[in-house]
Amino acid sequence: FGCMPSSGVSDGVQSLITELFPEGIYLAVETSGDGAVNVQSRVQMQVFKARKAAARDLQRALDETGQDLDQVRTWLARNPRVARALHHSPQRRGCTAADLVYDVAERQRPLLLMSRRMRRRLLPSADNRTVALDEVARRMAIRRPL
């Protein structure tokens, strides 16, 4: 409800939290019985802001790792243990999708290093490189537990 002590405390807490975490989304919901529409509107506005922030985090993660969503989805389709709903990627951003993009990039890094070594040592031609990369990917998927 919207009593004066409650308003004072929530305003003080809100100013402290928004000062400490400027990118955070804070929503104090104080209502009387007749303000349900106002509460729903405020919550919807904050959910919209959260979705926009998550989209920015995801795009930043894709840009920093040099991937696109199709590449991440393809890798996840080949690695179902990481794609499952209960998989927890290490937290780097406020968005779990961005965390997953960073996790996928880190899991692909050994594959990229190994493929460069194979290319230099074994197979100089472009057609053979493609075959070598496919073979490295297949071996990594079999040998490396996720």
N, C-alpha and C positions, 0 to 999 in steps of 0.2 A: 504494500500500500504506500501511498505518498505522504507520509507524515514528515514533519520538519526534522526530527533527529535522523531519520533514515536518509533523507535527502542530503543532509550535511555530511554524513559518513560516506555515502556513495560518491558524492562529488569529490571529497578529499581522496578517497581511494582511487577514483577514476583519474584524477589529475596526477597522482603519484605513479600509477601503472602506465599511463600514456607517456609520462616523462621518461620512465625507465625503459619502456619498450615502444618506441614511436611507430614501429610497423605493426604492432599488435592490434587486434580488434577487440575493443572492450564495449560491452553493452550492459548497462544497468537497467533492469526492468523494474520499474516502480509503477504500479497501477492501482487504480481504484476499481471497483466492480464494473464501471461503465466504459472502460477504455480497452476492451479486448481488441478492437480493430486497430487502435494505435500501437498496441504491443505487437500484433502480428506484422504490421507495417514496418516497425523498427527492426524486428527480427529478420524479416525478409531483406531489408536493406543491408544488414550486416552479413547475411549469408551471401548476398551478391558481391559485397566487398571481399569476402573470404574466397569466393570462386575466382575473382579477378586476381587476387594475390597468388593463389595456387597456380593459375595459368602463367603468371609471370615467373614464378619459381621453376615451373616445368620448362618453360622456354629457355630460361637462363641455364638450367642443367643440360638441356640438349645442346645449346650453343657451346658451353664449356667443355663438353665431352666430344663434340663433333659428330653427334649422331642425329638421326631423325626418328620419329615415332615408328615408322615402318621397320627400321633396323632393330629397334628395341623389341617390337612385337615379334619379329621373326626369331630373334634370339630366345625370347621367352617361350615361344612355341616349341623350340628344340630343347628347352631346359625346364620341364614342368615343375621341378622342385622349387625353383625360384618364382615361378608364375603362380603358385598356389596362394590362396587367400591368407593363410596363416604365416607366410614368409615375412620376416621382419628385416628390412634393410637398415643399415646404420643410419641414424638421423644426421642430415646435413642441412636441411632446409625445413620450412614449416609444412611442406607438402609431401605426402608419402609417395606420390608419383615421381617427384623430383628425386627423392631418396632412392627409389628403385632404378632410375636412370643412372645415377652415380654408381650404384651397386653393380649394374650390368656392365658399365664401362670398366670397372675395376676387375670384374671377372673375365672380361675379354682381353685385358692387357697381356697376360701370359701368352695367349693365342697369337696376338699380333707380333710379339717379340720372337716367338718360335717360327712364325711364318717368314719373317725377314731372314732369319738364319738359314732356313731351308732354301729360300730363294737364292741367296748368295752362294751357297755351297753346292747345291744339288742340281737345280733346274734353271738354266739361264733363259729359256725362251718363254714368251708370254703365255702360250697355250699350256705349257708344262707348269707354269706358276699357278694357273687356275686349278689344275689337277692337284698340285701340292697343297694349296690352301684348303681345298675340300678335304683332302686326306688329313691334314692337321686338325681341322675342325672335327672330323669324325673321331680321331684318336683322342682329342681332348674331351669330347663328350663322353667317351667310354671310360677313360682312365680317371678323370678328375671327379671326385665326389662333390656334390654341391650341398 
